[in-house]
Amino acid sequence: MHHAVPVFAEGVMLLSQLPASAQRLPLPFIRRFHAAIRDLQQILDEGIAHRQAHPREDGNSLIDFLLSARDGETGTSMDTRQIRHESIGIFTAGVNSTSAVLAIPTSIPTRSPSIRTGGCPNGLDLSRSGHYTTSALAATAASVNTSPGRN
């Protein structure tokens, strides 16, 4: 599991940046990602089965919580597949958001004329690197600003 989680998290970040068609290519990191998914599924399925067979009295683990959860309308509980998917979703909830936010600064120079013209288009010019950084940060902040009345 110690190996599967970082491979899975890295794979989610990398694959979230690729078009869907590229996500099916037989590249080594994609194969490692799918192997990590299989490992995580097996580990979670074993943990769920163990917890179903041996419930804990304190019930304070994620799996205990999900096993005890009931649908508000039907009163039904989740099956193993649902518990596994919810667990993985909870473990990795911030990965997609984080990767999207981290991708913004790398894509700004291609979209922002203020950076392209005020930055370092032909390599690092140390006399202007502060200007480039300031321009990049300003453009990034402007592109993600969600305040009312701002574009």
Secondary structure, DSSP 8 states (H G I E B T S, - for coil): -TTHHHHHHHHHHHHHTS-TTGGGS--HHHHHHHHHHHHHHHHHHHHHHHHHHS--SS--SHHHHHHH-B-TTT--B--HHHHHHHHHHHHTHHHHHHHHHHHHHHHHHHH-HHHHHHS-TTS--TTTHHHHHHHHHHHHHHHH---TT--
